[in-house]
């Protein structure tokens, strides 16, 4: 698809959205795979005055319902809506939107264009369900400039998008489009490493963007030896730590320079490595902070940031609060340090989030769903180290009679709860009681230690 064809489609969609009485600042949920129509809607919804809310196709029904109601969105565009939308008919409101009288209406209009909210992003959250981050035009512009400058993107680039465009990592690829680069996209949400390698070679991809799991699996694929990746000048990853040994092996095997980028949906993007950075720095760090952001390491080792790439407020917070403290610092919940050259190293997490293949799993959310099983007395979900995915979720259950709950039974229960499949535990262990420390606080670390023995 050419840029002129994309522009014509965007203008047509703007007319359709306005004909559907899209209000200024009104959110629109978009739940699509990596197809050109998503790119068009990413541009058309803000151009029509609305706010796009990307929704991963992997989300469960319970999570989708929560996001729609909490955001106040009355439309959720899926593949089923595209034929009508592209033929000039506005989408139909969601059933709950037609009857809800209490949904949150979002922030007040911005005082200027560059402060206008153009996107709502679902955060991982550290307790309960995720929050809704508000991304302004100013934030998006600062992130675009930092990301594309560091990766030295030009209109000659062809970017293979290995992650969903609806998530932060895949969404970064859209910034490359703004410089005239081409996007290579897959409708399939779970492409095999062989498919990724074939597409990279066939379309002579110059950039591969995804999560460390993509790199690990392609590196292990027998097809790698016969695949020509000579055009791939860099491979950019985020979402989980990429082991330095994997980064070195990938680069030495393919010649594609590894560049990690780092941030969070709660705060924003903080740093990106550049293909011109020294080899060892690229393999072990997440690059240098953007020019428009500041970073500091707290006394306990936690990474904090502030600047233009930090979101100013949560969409679903009526009091207008954001992730910053009184001095404007957003704390990322990760531990790290800066070296003498200004490169940032992430050494661990303060949070209990489980990161599986670049996707965040909130243990509290999974535990709440498991506890709805009538035979579960108590539960704790922790991450088990995994060489391919980073971590896998393991459920420690305190179950009642008559017999222990099997993994298949647990999965069947979670399906009824509408929880996304990638969040389901992949192993079950039974205990008579969960370990505690202090005044009845769950001792998650002792559970993690059990998984290593």
C-alpha positions, -999 to 999 in steps of 0.1 A, spaced: 0 0 0 14 34 -9 13 65 13 -11 82 -11 -35 52 -8 -32 52 30 -38 90 31 -70 86 10 -82 58 34 -75 79 64 -95 109 50 -124 86 42 -124 71 77 -123 106 92 -155 114 73 -172 82 85 -162 88 122 -175 123 121 -207 111 104 -211 88 134 -211 118 157 -176 111 172 -173 137 200 -142 158 206 -119 138 230 -142 107 228 -123 74 231 -126 46 205 -115 11 212 -97 -6 183 -91 -44 186 -74 -55 154 -44 -76 144 -15 -62 124 -33 -51 93 -33 -18 73 -67 -8 86 -53 -5 121 -26 19 109 -54 39 91 -75 41 123 -45 50 144 -42 82 122 -79 88 115 -93 87 150 -72 115 164 -76 134 131 -113 132 136 -110 147 171 -112 114 190 -88 93 212 -77 59 201 -76 31 227 -56 1 213 -70 -32 226 -49 -64 221 -67 -93 204 -53 -114 232 -74 -97 259 -102 -117 276 -138 -106 275 -137 -95 312 -107 -72 305 -123 -58 273 -155 -50 292 -136 -33 320 -115 -12 296 -146 -1 275 -166 9 306 -138 25 324 -127 46 294 -162 56 285 -158 43 249 -190 35 231 -173 20 200 -150 -10 198 -138 -16 162 -130 -52 153 -124 -70 120 -161 -77 118 -168 -40 116 -143 -32 89 -165 -40 58 -192 -16 70 -167 10 81 -148 10 48 -180 13 29 -190 45 48 -211 32 77 -201 43 113 -196 14 138 -224 3 161 -221 13 198 -213 -15 222 -244 -29 241 -231 -17 275 -224 18 261 -260 22 251 -273 17 287 -244 29 309 -251 62 326 -221 62 349 -191 57 326 -162 80 331 -161 108 306 -123 114 305 -103 145 311 -113 181 303 -103 195 269 -66 204 267 -56 241 267 -35 236 235 -32 212 206 1 196 216 -13 188 251 -44 171 236 -48 135 246 -47 114 214 -43 78 228 -53 57 258 -29 29 267 -37 0 290 -9 -2 316 2 -34 332 -8 -22 367 8 -35 399 -24 -43 418 -58 -53 404 -68 -44 369 -46 -21 347 -49 16 346 -55 38 315 -26 60 306 -32 92 287 -8 99 259 -7 135 246 3 147 212 34 163 229 44 130 245 39 111 212 60 136 193 89 135 219 88 97 218 88 97 180 118 120 178 138 101 204 130 66 191 136 72 154 167 94 159 184 68 181 176 40 156 186 62 127 154 55 108 151 67 72 125 63 44 147 35 30 139 13 60 115 -17 59 103 -26 94 92 -61 102 67 -57 131 70 -89 152 47 -77 180 11 -65 180 7 -29 170 -18 -26 198 9 -30 224 37 -6 232 65 -25 215 47 -29 182 33 6 184 68 20 183 70 8 147 43 33 137 68 61 145 90 47 117 61 52 93 62 90 100 96 91 84 85 73 52 97 38 62 76 8 51 60 -16 75 59 -54 70 30 -67 90 15 -101 98 -22 -108 104 -12 -139 124 -9 -130 161 14 -160 167 38 -163 138 64 -191 139 100 -181 139 102 -197 104 75 -173 92 93 -143 106 126 -154 90 110 -160 57 92 -126 56 124 -108 67 143 -123 38 115 -120 12 108 -84 19 145 -75 27 136 -61 61 161 -36 74 147 -35 109 132 -63 130 112 -51 160 97 -73 187 103 -90 221 134 -111 232 113 -143 227 112 -136 190 150 -134 188 155 -165 209 132 -186 188 146 -174 155 181 -181 168 171 -216 176 153 -222 143 171 -245 118 159 -222 90 182 -194 102 213 -210 85 196 -208 51 180 -173 56 195 -142 41 193 -114 66 220 -93 51 196 -63 48 187 -64 85 208 -35 98 193 -38 133 170 -58 156 152 -37 183 137 -54 213 118 -45 245 94 -59 270 118 -81 289 156 -84 294 175 -99 264 203 -120 278 236 -106 267 247 -141 254 216 -142 231 223 -107 219 259 -116 210 249 -149 194 222 -132 173 244 -104 161 274 -126 153 251 -150 134 231 -125 114 251 -93 114 219 -75 126 229 -51 155 208 -56 186 193 -24 202 172 -26 233 147 1 243 131 6 277 102 22 295 67 15 308 31 23 298 26 39 333 55 63 328 67 64 292 97 55 271 130 63 288 159 51 267 169 35 234 202 20 222 216 31 189 232 8 162 263 31 164 267 24 202 297 2 212 289 -35 209 292 -44 246 270 -15 256 243 -26 232 244 -62 244 242 -53 281 224 -20 285 191 -4 273 209 25 258 210 62 269 180 82 281 163 104 256 175 140 253 141 153 266 140 131 297 159 129 329 167 98 348 179 92 384 186 62 405 170 63 439 190 52 470 173 18 469 184 13 432 150 21 417 149 38 383 129 71 381 123 94 351 107 127 342 104 148 311 83 151 279 79 113 274 62 109 308 24 108 307 8 135 329 -23 117 342 -43 85 342 -74 87 320 -95 69 346 -85 90 376 -111 118 381 -86 137 403 -62 140 374 -33 121 391 -5 106 371 25 84 379 47 113 391 56 124 426 55 160 437 87 168 419 76 152 386 95 119 389 78 87 377 91 56 394 94 26 371 96 -1 398 128 -15 383 163 -16 397 193 -4 377 223 19 374 240 43 350 276 40 339 301 68 333 290 72 297 253 76 305 241 41 295 213 27 316 214 -9 329 183 -26 342 193 -52 368 160 -64 383 124 -56 392 108 -44 424 74 -53 411 59 -88 413 48 -86 377 56 -118 357 70 -110 322 62 -138 298 76 -133 263 74 -96 266 38 -96 279 31 -85 315 11 -108 338 -4 -93 369 -3 -120 397 -31 -103 416 -54 -102 387 -48 -139 380 -52 -148 417 -85 -130 419 -98 -151 389 -85 -183 404 -101 -176 438 -135 -177 421 -131 -214 418 -153 -230 445 -126 -255 456 -98 -229 459 -91 -218 495 -60 -197 487 -36 -191 458 -4 -173 449 9 -169 414 47 -163 408 70 -164 379 93 -193 371 125 -185 351 123 -198 316 152 -196 290 129 -189 261 100 -168 274 118 -152 303 92 -164 328 62 -187 331 34 -183 356 31 -210 383 1 -212 406 5 -224 442 -29 -236 454 -44 -243 487 -74 -264 476 -102 -281 494 -115 -316 492 -123 -339 475 -91 -339 454 -64 -315 441 -72 -293 412 -54 -303 380 -39 -278 355 -65 -286 329 -93 -280 354 -77 -247 363 -75 -236 327 -111 -245 321 -121 -223 350 -100 -194 338 -116 -196 304 -150 -191 320 -136 -161 338 -126 -144 305 -89 -141 314 -65 -139 285 -48 -172 277 -12 -159 281 -20 -151 317 -30 -186 326 -6 -205 349 14 -232 331 21 -253 362 2 -260 394 16 -269 428 -3 -277 459 4 -266 494 -14 -270 527 -9 -233 534 8 -203 517 40 -191 534 39 -157 551 63 -132 566 57 -103 589 21 -96 599 5 -122 576 21 -109 544 25 -134 516 61 -144 511 64 -146 473 101 -149 474 100 -182 492 77 -195 466 101 -184 438 129 -202 457 109 -234 457 107 -233 419 145 -232 417 150 -264 438 
